[in-house]
Amino acid sequence: MAGRETFERLKERAAGFAAETAASFRAGTPPFAPFEWILAGRYLRARRRGGGVSVVAFFSVLGIALGVATLIIVLSVMNGFRAELLSKIVGINGHLFATPIDRSFTDWQDLSDRLSKVAGVKAAVPLVEGQAFASSQYGGSGVLVRGVRAQDLDTLGSVTTSVRGGTLDGFDDGTGVLIGKRLADSLGLQAGDTITLSTPKGASTPFGTAPRTKSYTVKAVFEVGMTEFDQTFVFMPLTEAQTFFNREGDVSLLEIYVDDPDHVGEMREPLEMAAERPLLLTDWRQRNRTFFGALEVERNVMFLILSLIVVVATLNIVSGLILLVRDKSSDIAILRTMGATPGTIMRVFLINGALIGVVGTLSGLALGVVITLNIKPIQRFLFPGAWDPTVRFLAEIPAEMNPREIVAVVITTLLLSLAATLYPSWRAARLDPVQALRYG
């Protein structure tokens, strides 16, 4: 008896809801009325007959979320790699490189002072550069020796702030050198040990240029985090490097550091005027054009390929909504006979697809941001000791989120999701209620 009373109450409530719905249709409901949102939400829930629809919707949300998260993570890692490599390369090298054209740099002291006074220039560092062979009792390796003054070492901030052993005190006395950590490890050296350097550019004799070999104390070991630099560079006092490479009173080049490396081209004319002699000026972009060009191409290709993941995921919305239209064809026909307009039906399914797109996009945004912010702990967990910096240049995975790129990814995904709902919604709006009731 109680069950029959409950059934009657439910029947009365259903009849009342139907009457109110029909009345609202006759009165003309505004676009995106609460009724349309309620109906769209009910269609997305799992029912006994339409459980497959909810499964498709779930996988559509999952696909969009994974696609958005993947795009954000990959773009952030690519940005991080570029920024990290740029900071390492520009941090240990200058922004502009001045080399002589007409005669050697015997006037390097005066020239360095004049260029340092140019507006926008932080320092003009004289260097003696030359290749040598470094050896110890445990092995040998080719190196790039750079002669620099102790007062200019502070300009190489990435070196002086990354000393892992020893000290730079008394660097200019000519008895010691500064070497990279990977070079020290490969030669079995540490601060206080002796390293032997050999160069073919030694003293001139009647029989030609004799090789020069000399031993130095390792005063300090640095680690900037880029394998190529930590394995190759050896810093030596400028006066000692001039003697070692047989360049008394001369330097190889002047490295110029400016305030804004991104606008280094604007500094060429003032520097040429201040030099008062012919100079060949090259900047960091010219020296690394191929490397950073390859990075940019790789980044664009990765963005294009990974965008296909989002496109495929949004296509799942199409299949899910088409399945939903078929499953709800009888309901659509009943709504039409009660007075629902084609626009109302179309908006219901537009809301369905939009909900899937918004939920998937926001979930992917949250997932991508969380993983990007914790990329280094994740790397240590997934690749304990397996991340080879000799292959990947850097010791850790860098990540740098660009807000404009993230906004572009989110907006593009939402637009694709909305576009994917148009055809199924249009198809639902054109459904013939008579045919749907007869065959549905």
C-alpha positions as CSV (number, residue, x, y, z in Angstrom):
1,M,0.0,0.0,0.0
2,A,2.8,2.3,0.9
3,G,4.6,1.5,-2.4
4,R,1.5,2.4,-4.4
5,E,1.2,5.8,-2.5
6,T,4.9,6.5,-3.3
7,F,4.3,5.7,-7.0
8,E,1.3,8.0,-7.1
9,R,3.3,10.8,-5.6
10,L,6.1,10.4,-8.1
11,K,3.5,10.2,-10.9
12,E,2.0,13.5,-9.7
13,R,5.4,15.2,-9.5
14,A,6.3,14.0,-13.0
15,A,3.0,15.3,-14.3
16,G,3.5,18.6,-12.6
17,F,7.1,18.9,-14.0
18,A,5.8,18.1,-17.5
19,A,3.0,20.7,-17.1
20,E,5.4,23.4,-15.9
21,T,7.8,22.5,-18.8
22,A,5.1,22.7,-21.4
23,A,3.9,26.0,-19.9
24,S,7.5,27.4,-20.0
25,F,7.8,26.3,-23.7
26,R,4.5,28.0,-24.5
27,A,5.6,31.2,-22.7
28,G,8.9,31.0,-24.6
29,T,12.0,30.3,-22.6
30,P,15.1,32.6,-23.0
31,P,18.3,31.1,-24.5
32,F,20.4,29.0,-22.0
33,A,17.6,29.0,-19.5
34,P,18.1,27.0,-16.3
35,F,15.9,24.2,-17.7
36,E,18.3,23.7,-20.6
37,W,21.3,23.4,-18.2
38,I,19.4,20.9,-16.0
39,L,18.4,18.8,-19.0
40,A,22.0,18.8,-20.3
41,G,23.3,17.7,-16.9
42,R,20.8,14.9,-16.7
43,Y,21.8,13.7,-20.2
44,L,25.5,13.4,-19.1
45,R,24.7,11.2,-16.2
46,A,24.9,7.4,-16.4
47,R,21.5,5.7,-16.9
48,R,20.7,2.1,-17.4
49,R,20.1,2.6,-21.1
50,G,22.6,5.4,-21.7
51,G,25.6,4.2,-19.6
52,G,27.7,4.1,-22.7
53,V,27.1,7.8,-23.3
54,S,28.6,8.7,-20.0
55,V,31.6,6.4,-20.6
56,V,32.3,8.2,-23.9
57,A,31.9,11.5,-22.2
58,F,34.4,10.5,-19.5
59,F,37.0,9.4,-22.0
60,S,36.4,12.6,-24.0
61,V,37.1,14.6,-20.8
62,L,40.2,12.4,-20.1
63,G,41.5,12.8,-23.6
64,I,41.2,16.6,-23.6
65,A,42.8,16.8,-20.1
66,L,45.8,14.7,-21.1
67,G,46.2,16.6,-24.3
68,V,46.1,20.0,-22.6
69,A,48.4,18.8,-19.8
70,T,50.9,17.4,-22.3
71,L,51.0,20.6,-24.3
72,I,51.6,22.7,-21.3
73,I,54.3,20.4,-19.9
74,V,56.2,20.0,-23.2
75,L,56.1,23.8,-24.0
76,S,57.2,24.6,-20.5
77,V,60.1,22.2,-20.7
78,M,61.1,23.5,-24.1
79,N,61.0,27.0,-22.8
80,G,63.0,26.0,-19.8
81,F,65.7,24.3,-22.0
82,R,66.0,27.4,-24.1
83,A,66.2,29.8,-21.1
84,E,68.6,27.5,-19.2
85,L,70.9,27.0,-22.2
86,L,70.8,30.7,-23.0
87,S,71.7,31.6,-19.5
88,K,74.6,29.1,-19.4
89,I,76.0,30.1,-22.9
90,V,75.6,33.8,-22.4
91,G,76.6,33.6,-18.7
92,I,80.1,32.1,-19.4
93,N,80.6,33.9,-22.8
94,G,80.2,37.5,-23.7
95,H,77.3,39.1,-25.6
96,L,79.6,40.7,-28.2
97,F,83.0,39.6,-29.4
98,A,85.5,42.1,-30.8
99,T,88.5,40.7,-32.7
100,P,91.1,42.8,-34.5
101,I,91.2,43.3,-38.3
102,D,94.2,45.6,-39.2
103,R,96.6,44.8,-36.3
104,S,96.9,42.8,-33.1
105,F,95.3,43.9,-29.8
106,T,98.4,45.4,-28.3
107,D,96.3,48.4,-27.2
108,W,93.8,46.1,-25.5
109,Q,94.0,48.0,-22.2
110,D,93.0,51.4,-23.6
111,L,90.4,49.8,-26.0
112,S,88.8,47.9,-23.1
113,D,88.5,51.1,-21.1
114,R,86.9,53.0,-24.0
115,L,84.4,50.3,-24.8
116,S,83.5,49.9,-21.1
117,K,82.4,53.5,-21.0
118,V,79.8,53.1,-23.7
119,A,76.2,53.5,-22.5
120,G,74.6,50.1,-22.0
121,V,77.9,48.2,-21.7
122,K,78.7,46.5,-18.4
123,A,82.2,45.4,-19.1
124,A,84.7,44.7,-21.9
125,V,86.8,41.8,-20.8
126,P,90.2,41.0,-22.5
127,L,90.8,37.3,-23.1
128,V,93.6,35.1,-24.4
129,E,92.1,31.9,-25.8
130,G,93.8,28.8,-27.0
131,Q,93.4,25.1,-27.3
132,A,95.6,22.8,-25.2
133,F,95.9,19.2,-23.9
134,A,95.3,18.7,-20.2
135,S,96.6,15.6,-18.5
136,S,97.2,14.0,-15.2
137,Q,98.5,10.6,-14.1
138,Y,94.9,9.3,-14.6
139,G,94.3,10.5,-18.2
140,G,94.1,13.4,-20.6
141,S,91.6,15.5,-22.4
142,G,91.5,18.4,-24.9
143,V,90.6,21.7,-23.3
144,L,90.0,25.4,-24.1
145,V,92.2,27.6,-22.0
146,R,91.0,31.1,-21.4
147,G,93.3,33.7,-19.9
148,V,91.4,36.3,-17.8
149,R,92.1,38.8,-15.1
150,A,91.0,38.2,-11.6
151,Q,89.0,41.4,-11.6
152,D,87.0,40.2,-14.6
153,L,86.1,36.9,-13.1
154,D,83.2,38.5,-11.3
155,T,81.8,39.4,-14.7
156,L,81.5,35.6,-15.3
157,G,78.9,35.3,-12.6
158,S,78.0,31.7,-13.5
159,V,81.6,30.6,-12.9
160,T,82.4,32.5,-9.7
161,T,79.1,31.6,-8.0
162,S,79.5,27.9,-8.9
163,V,82.8,27.0,-7.3
164,R,82.6,23.5,-5.8
165,G,86.0,23.3,-4.3
166,G,89.1,25.4,-3.6
167,T,89.2,29.2,-3.7
168,L,89.8,32.0,-6.1
169,D,91.9,34.0,-3.7
170,G,95.3,34.8,-5.3
171,F,94.2,33.8,-8.8
172,D,96.3,36.5,-10.4
173,D,99.6,35.2,-9.0
174,G,100.0,32.9,-11.9
175,T,100.5,29.6,-10.0
176,G,97.0,28.1,-10.4
177,V,94.1,27.5,-12.7
178,L,90.4,27.1,-12.5
179,I,88.9,23.9,-14.1
180,G,85.4,22.5,-14.6
181,K,84.1,19.7,-12.4
182,R,83.6,17.1,-15.2
183,L,87.2,17.7,-16.4
184,A,88.4,17.3,-12.8
185,D,86.5,14.1,-12.5
186,S,87.7,12.7,-15.8
187,L,91.4,13.4,-14.8
188,G,90.9,12.4,-11.2
189,L,91.8,15.8,-9.8
190,Q,90.5,18.1,-7.1
191,A,91.5,21.5,-5.7
192,G,95.2,21.5,-4.7
193,D,96.3,18.8,-7.2
194,T,98.5,19.4,-10.2
195,I,97.3,19.5,-13.8
196,T,99.7,19.6,-16.8
197,L,98.8,21.7,-19.9
198,S,100.5,21.3,-23.3
199,T,100.2,23.4,-26.4
200,P,101.9,23.4,-29.8
201,K,102.1,27.2,-29.7
202,G,105.2,27.5,-27.6
203,A,108.5,29.3,-28.0
204,S,110.0,30.0,-31.4
205,T,113.3,28.3,-32.2
206,P,115.5,28.2,-35.3
207,F,113.8,24.9,-36.0
208,G,110.3,26.2,-35.7
209,T,107.8,26.6,-32.9
210,A,108.4,24.2,-30.0
211,P,105.5,22.7,-28.0
212,R,105.2,24.1,-24.5
213,T,104.3,22.0,-21.5
214,K,103.7,23.3,-18.0
215,S,102.2,22.1,-14.7
216,Y,99.8,24.2,-12.7
217,T,98.0,23.9,-9.4
218,V,94.2,23.4,-9.5
219,K,93.1,26.4,-7.3
220,A,89.4,25.8,-7.7
221,V,86.8,23.6,-9.4
222,F,83.6,25.1,-10.8
223,E,80.4,23.5,-12.0
224,V,78.0,25.6,-14.1
225,G,75.7,22.7,-14.9
226,M,76.4,22.5,-18.7
227,T,78.5,19.5,-19.6
228,E,80.3,21.1,-22.5
229,F,81.6,23.9,-20.3
230,D,82.4,21.8,-17.2
231,Q,84.3,19.4,-19.4
232,T,86.2,21.8,-21.6
233,F,87.0,25.2,-20.0
234,V,90.2,26.0,-18.0
235,F,90.6,29.5,-16.7
236,M,94.2,30.9,-16.3
237,P,95.5,34.3,-15.2
238,L,95.8,36.6,-18.2
239,T,99.5,37.3,-17.9
240,E,100.3,33.6,-17.6
241,A,98.1,32.8,-20.6
242,Q,100.0,35.4,-22.7
243,T,103.2,33.7,-21.8
244,F,101.9,30.2,-22.2
245,F,100.5,30.9,-25.7
246,N,103.4,33.2,-26.7
247,R,101.3,36.3,-27.0
248,E,103.3,38.8,-24.9
249,G,101.4,42.1,-24.7
250,D,98.6,40.9,-26.9
251,V,95.1,39.3,-26.4
252,S,92.9,37.2,-28.6
253,L,89.7,39.1,-28.3
254,L,87.5,41.4,-26.1
255,E,84.3,39.9,-24.7
256,I,81.7,42.7,-24.3
257,Y,78.9,42.3,-21.8
258,V,75.8,44.5,-22.3
259,D,72.7,45.3,-20.1
260,D,70.2,43.9,-22.6
261,P,71.5,40.8,-24.5
262,D,68.2,40.6,-26.5
263,H,68.9,44.0,-28.2
264,V,72.6,43.5,-28.7
265,G,72.4,44.6,-32.3
266,E,71.7,48.2,-31.3
267,M,75.1,48.3,-29.5
268,R,77.2,47.7,-32.7
269,E,77.3,51.3,-33.9
270,P,78.2,52.9,-30.6
271,L,80.9,50.3,-30.0
272,E,82.5,50.8,-33.4
273,M,82.6,54.6,-32.9
274,A,84.1,54.2,-29.4
275,A,86.8,51.7,-30.6
276,E,88.4,54.3,-33.0
277,R,89.8,51.4,-35.0
278,P,88.5,48.7,-37.3
279,L,87.0,45.8,-35.4
280,L,85.1,42.6,-36.3
281,L,82.0,42.5,-34.0
282,T,80.0,39.3,-33.7
283,D,77.3,38.6,-31.1
284,W,76.0,35.6,-29.3
285,R,73.1,35.1,-31.7
286,Q,75.4,34.8,-34.7
287,R,77.7,32.3,-32.8
288,N,74.8,30.1,-31.7
289,R,72.4,30.7,-34.6
290,T,72.3,27.1,-35.7
291,F,71.8,25.7,-32.2
292,F,69.0,28.0,-31.1
293,G,67.4,27.8,-34.6
294,A,67.2,24.0,-34.2
295,L,65.7,24.4,-30.7
296,E,63.0,26.8,-32.1
297,V,62.2,24.4,-35.0
298,E,61.9,21.5,-32.6
299,R,59.6,23.4,-30.3
300,N,57.3,24.4,-33.1
301,V,57.1,20.8,-34.5
302,M,56.4,19.5,-31.0
303,F,53.6,22.0,-30.6
304,L,52.1,21.0,-33.9
305,I,52.3,17.2,-33.2
306,L,51.0,17.5,-29.7
307,S,48.1,19.7,-30.8
308,L,46.9,16.7,-32.8
309,I,46.2,15.0,-29.4
310,V,43.8,17.8,-28.5
311,V,42.2,17.6,-31.9
312,V,41.6,13.9,-31.6
313,A,40.3,14.3,-28.1
314,T,37.8,16.9,-29.3
315,L,36.6,14.6,-32.0
316,N,35.5,12.2,-29.3
317,I,33.0,14.9,-28.3
318,V,31.5,14.5,-31.8
319,S,31.1,10.7,-31.5
320,G,29.8,11.0,-27.9
321,L,27.2,13.6,-28.8
322,I,26.0,11.7,-31.8
323,L,25.6,8.6,-29.6
324,L,23.7,10.8,-27.1
325,V,21.4,12.1,-29.8
326,R,20.5,8.6,-30.9
327,D,20.0,7.4,-27.4
328,K,17.8,10.4,-26.5
329,S,15.8,10.6,-29.8
330,S,12.6,9.6,-28.1
331,D,13.1,12.2,-25.4
332,I,13.9,14.9,-28.0
333,A,10.7,14.0,-29.9
334,I,8.6,14.3,-26.7
335,L,10.2,17.7,-25.9
336,R,9.4,18.9,-29.4
337,T,5.7,17.8,-29.1
338,M,5.6,19.6,-25.8
339,G,6.6,22.8,-27.5
340,A,10.4,22.9,-27.4
341,T,11.9,24.7,-30.3
342,P,14.8,23.4,-32.4
343,G,17.0,26.2,-30.9
344,T,16.3,24.8,-27.4
345,I,17.3,21.3,-28.4
346,M,20.4,22.6,-30.1
347,R,21.4,24.6,-27.0
348,V,21.0,21.5,-24.8
349,F,23.5,19.6,-26.8
350,L,25.8,22.6,-27.1
351,I,25.9,22.8,-23.3
352,N,26.7,19.1,-23.2
353,G,29.7,19.5,-25.4
354,A,30.8,22.7,-23.8
355,L,30.7,21.1,-20.3
356,I,32.9,18.3,-21.6
357,G,35.4,20.7,-23.1
358,V,35.5,23.1,-20.1
359,V,35.9,20.3,-17.6
360,G,38.6,18.5,-19.7
361,T,40.5,21.8,-20.4
362,L,40.5,23.0,-16.7
363,S,41.5,19.5,-15.5
364,G,44.3,19.4,-18.1
365,L,45.4,23.0,-17.1
366,A,45.6,22.0,-13.4
367,L,47.4,18.7,-14.1
368,G,49.9,20.4,-16.5
369,V,50.7,23.2,-14.0
370,V,51.1,20.8,-11.1
371,I,53.5,18.5,-13.0
372,T,55.5,21.5,-14.5
373,L,56.0,23.0,-11.0
374,N,57.2,19.6,-9.7
375,I,59.1,18.5,-12.8
376,K,62.5,18.1,-11.0
377,P,61.2,15.9,-8.1
378,I,59.4,13.8,-10.7
379,Q,62.6,13.5,-12.7
380,R,64.5,12.4,-9.7
381,F,61.8,9.8,-8.9
382,L,61.5,8.4,-12.5
383,F,65.2,8.7,-13.5
384,P,67.3,8.1,-10.4
385,G,70.8,8.4,-11.7
386,A,69.7,7.8,-15.3
387,W,69.6,11.4,-16.6
388,D,72.8,11.7,-18.6
389,P,73.9,15.3,-18.9
390,T,76.5,14.5,-21.4
391,V,73.7,13.7,-23.9
392,R,71.2,16.4,-22.7
393,F,73.7,19.2,-21.9
394,L,72.0,19.9,-18.5
395,A,72.0,18.1,-15.2
396,E,68.2,18.5,-14.5
397,I,65.1,19.1,-16.5
398,P,64.3,22.8,-16.6
399,A,60.7,24.1,-17.0
400,E,59.5,27.7,-17.5
401,M,55.8,28.4,-17.9
402,N,54.8,31.1,-20.3
403,P,51.4,32.6,-19.3
404,R,50.6,33.7,-22.9
405,E,51.2,30.2,-24.3
406,I,49.1,28.6,-21.6
407,V,46.2,31.0,-22.3
408,A,46.6,30.3,-26.0
409,V,46.4,26.5,-25.3
410,V,43.3,26.9,-23.1
411,I,41.4,29.2,-25.5
412,T,42.3,27.0,-28.6
413,T,41.1,23.9,-26.8
414,L,37.8,25.5,-25.7
415,L,37.2,26.8,-29.3
416,L,37.9,23.3,-30.7
417,S,35.6,21.7,-28.1
418,L,32.8,24.2,-29.0
419,A,33.3,23.6,-32.7
420,A,33.0,19.8,-32.2
421,T,29.5,20.2,-30.7
422,L,28.1,22.1,-33.7
423,Y,27.3,19.2,-36.0
424,P,25.7,16.9,-33.4
425,S,23.7,19.8,-31.9
426,W,22.5,20.8,-35.4
427,R,21.5,17.1,-36.1
428,A,19.6,16.9,-32.8
429,A,17.7,20.1,-33.6
430,R,16.7,18.8,-37.1
431,L,15.3,15.5,-35.7
432,D,11.8,14.8,-36.9
433,P,9.7,14.0,-33.8
434,V,7.2,11.9,-35.7
435,Q,9.9,9.7,-37.1
436,A,11.7,9.5,-33.8
437,L,8.5,8.4,-32.0
438,R,7.7,5.9,-34.7
439,Y,11.2,4.3,-34.9
440,G,13.0,5.5,-31.8
